[in-house]
Amino acid sequence: VLEVGSCILDGNADAVEFCPHESFYNVLAASTYVLQEGDRPCRSGCIMLFDVDAEAGQLELIQKVETAGIFDIKWSPRLLQNPGCPLLAQADADGSVRIHSLQGSD
């Protein structure tokens, strides 16, 4: 196994998944979870989307969304009907399930 690229995340890596849709195979989603202890404990996290170029050995951050601490993420096996955008679901520490839409760039 050869390392193609790496990146330091803003917390504990919880989940990573490549987008399963052909036009977006290069998109990697990574999620984090951080427990901030103290008088007022807080569970925070984020989703980061990366453009992965395995041949060049590059991992480029294309978007970051701050959220509550994330337990899991999953790409939908189906595209949003119109305009054909992938959906990414997140389950987080505040008891929510959130759905994000990935917009393509022309």
N, C-alpha and C positions, 0 to 999 in steps of 0.2 A: 504494500500500500504506500503510495507516494502522496505527500501533502501538496495540494494544488494552491491553497491560499488559506489565510486565517485572519481573524479580526478579534479584538478585545471588545466584549459587550459591556453594557452599563449595569450588569447585575448577573445573577446566576442564570445560566442558560437552562431553559425549561424544555423547549421544543424547537426543532428545526424541520422544515419541510420544503422540498422543491415543488413548485407549481406543476400539476400534472397535465396542463394543457399545452399543446404543441407550440403555439405562438409565444408561450411564456415559460418554456422549459428552463430558461436561464435565471428565473426569479426564485430566490431562496428567501423564505420567511423564517426569522428567528425570534423567539419570545423569551422574556426574562421575568424573574420573580425576585424581589428583595424584601426581606422583613426588616423594617427599621424599628428597633426596640427602644424602650424608654418609657417616660410617663404617658405618652400618647402613641402607642405602637401603630405603625402604618405598613400596609403591604402594597408596594408599588411595582411597576414593571413597564415594559414597552414591547412593541412589535417593531422589528427592523426588517426592511426589505432590501435585499442585495441583488445586484446584477453580477452573476458569476460568469467569468470568462476562463474556463478551465485551460484552454490552450495557452493563454497569456499568463495564467497563474494569478488572476486578479479577482478581487472581491470588492465591489464598489457599493457603498451605501447609497440607496436611491430614495428611501423614505424612512422616517422614524415617527412612531405614534406613541405618546406617553399614555399609560393606562393604569388601572389597578394591577396588582400582581397577577400574572397569567399562569394558569394551571396547564392549559393545553391549547393548541391551535390545529385546525384541519382545513385543507382546501376542499371545496365542494367538487365532486366528480363531474358535475355539469356546469356549463357556462350560463351566466345570466342571459336570458333570451336576446334582449336588445340592449346594448350593442355587442354582445358576446364577450362579457367581462368575467374573469374568474372571481369567485367568492371565497373569502377566508373567514372561518368562524373562530371565535376565541371564547374560552371559558375562564372567568377571572375571579379574584378573591373577594370582590364585592357582591358575589352571587349572580352576576350577569352573564348572559351569553350575548355576544355582539357579532355582527356580520359586517365585514368590510368588502368593498368592491375594488378590484384592481383595474385601473383604467390603462389602456394601451397608449403608447405615444407613437405618432406617425412621423 
